[in-house]
Amino acid sequence: MILFLTPGPVWAGLIARALSGGFHAAWPLALGVVIGDALWPILAIFGVTWLVTLYADFLIFLRYAGAVMLAIMGVLLILHAGQKIEKDTRLTGPGAWAGFTAGVLIILGNPKAILFYMGVLPGFFDIGQVNRWDIAAITIMSMLVPLIGNVFLAAFVDRARALISSPDALRRVNTGSGIALVLVGIVIALS
């Protein structure tokens, strides 16, 4: 739920598709994101276990790197808050397949996701002790929670298209999202 609530490339893609084509254009992107939401926790579990055996302080570095990355994303979003979502056909192209493909590419290219899983999972679970059932449960929850959240977000944006597409509203949404990213980065760095 924390990962879903943190604005990032998936939100940008989902909002862009919902603004350009409504819910019908956005839900395939949410399905494409599920692919990465299944892949990243598995890679994080096995990758963190391996890295921690080699470098005990790696998780400290990873936490600060993730915090800095989120803060930079937030500052950039604030600086460009007034810019409209462009008609990038790679992201907003028509059709379910285009939406699904955009979702897969967005989540696989999203460093926030892998940094989140590598930085947060070890805080909730003893990675050295997880078994295959634990990994299955973590993976299923990592798929379902964002999928449900993304579908609801797409439906909400579809309903609020007229309001969000105004320049003032877009600036407010981007500024608020940017501030949230900066605050999450600060909290991660200080905790």
N, C-alpha and C positions, 0 to 999 in steps of 0.2 A: 504494500500500500504506500509506503514511503517513496519508493522508486516511482510509482505512478503519479503521486502528487507533486513530484519535483518536475517543474517544466523543463523541457529539453527538446531535442530534435523530433521526437515522436509527437509531442504536442504540436509543434510547428507544422509538421506534415499533416496531422489529423485536422488541425484547424484550417490549413490551406485547402485541403480537399473538401472539407465541409463547407467552407465559404464559397469555393468555386463551383461545387456541384451538389451540395446538400448531403444528407445522411447516406443516400444511395451511393455517392462517390467515396464516402469516408469509411464505411464499414469494412470493405476489402483490405484497406490499409491496416486496420486493427487486427485482422486475421493474419496478415503478413508479419506483423510485429510478434505474434505468438511464436513464430519460428525462432527468433532470437531470444525470446523470453524462455524458451526451453533450452537453448544452447548455452547461454551465458552462465546460469547457475552451475551447470555441470562442469563447464570449463573452469569456473571460479573454484569449485570444491576441489577438483584435482590439481589445478594450478596453484592454489594457495597452499595446499598440503605440500606440494613439491618445493615451492619457493621458501616456505617457512623452514623446511628441513635444511635448505642451503643457507638462507639468510634470515636470522632471527629478527632483525630489525626492519625487514622489508615492509611489514604491515604499517609501521609508523610512517615510513616514507610514502607509502601508498595513500594513507589517510590524508597527509598534507598535500600530495599531488592532486587528489580528488577535490580537496577543499579549494585549492587555487584554481583548478579548472572550472568548478562551479561558479566561483566568484568572477572569473574572467567572462564566462558566458553571460552572467548577470549584468556585468558592466556593459558589455557589447550590446545586449538587448536594450538596456536603458539608453545608451548613446544613439541607437537606431530605432527608438520607440515609435517615431512618426512614420517610418517607411511602410508602405503598403506591401502586402504579400503579392509578389509578382506572379504572373502567369507562366511559371516554369513548367513546361509540359512534361518534364520528367517526373514531377511530383503531382501535378494536377491533371494529367492526361486522362481522357475519358476511358471508361471501362473498368470492370472488376479486376482483370488481370493487371492492368497498369497500377491500380491501387494496391493490390496484393504485392506486386513486385516492389513498389515504392516502400511499403511497410517492411519487407524483408531487408532491403538495402539500408533503410534508415536505422533499424535496430542493430544490424550487423556492423554498421559504421558508427555506432553510438558509443563513444568511450565512457560516457557517464554510466552506462549499464554495467560494463565489466568492472569498472572501478567501484561501483556501488556493491556489486556482489562480492568482489574480492575484499572490500573494506568492511562490509557489514556482516556477511555470513559468519566469519570467525567470531564476531561479537555475540551472536545468538546461539551458535552451535560449536561444539568441540569438533572441529573438522576432522581430526584424527580418529574420532569415534563414530562418525556417521556410517551407516550401512546402506545397502541398496534400497531398502524401503524408505529410509530417511531421505535419500537422494531423490527417489521417486516423488515423495510427498513435497519436498522443497521445489522440485521442478514443476509439478502440477500446480501448486499454489502460485509459483512465479509466472505461470501461463494464465491461469484463470483470473486472478485479481486485476492485472493490467488489461486483459481482454474485456472484462466487464466494465472497468473504469473507462477504457477507450471507447467502447460502444456508447456508454452514457454520455461521454464528452462529445462524441460525434452527434448524438441526438440533440444535446443541449445547443451546440453551435449551429446546427441546422435550424433550430427554433429561433435562435438569437442572431441569425445572419444579418438582418437589416441593422440591428443595433451595433454589432461588432465591426461592421464594415465602414462605419463612419470614421473619419480621420481622428477625431477626438477620442472616441471609444477605443480605437486601435492603439493609440498612444498610451492611454490609461492601462489597458490590458498588458501591453509590452512593458511598461514601466513597473507595474505591479509584479509581473513575472520576473523581471530583472532583479528587483529588490528581494524577492523571495529566494532567487538563486544565490545572491550575495549573502543573505542571512544564513541559508543552509550551509554554504561554504564556511562561514565564520563559526557556526555551531560545530561543524565537523572538526575544524582545526582546533577549537578550544576544548572539545570533549575528549 
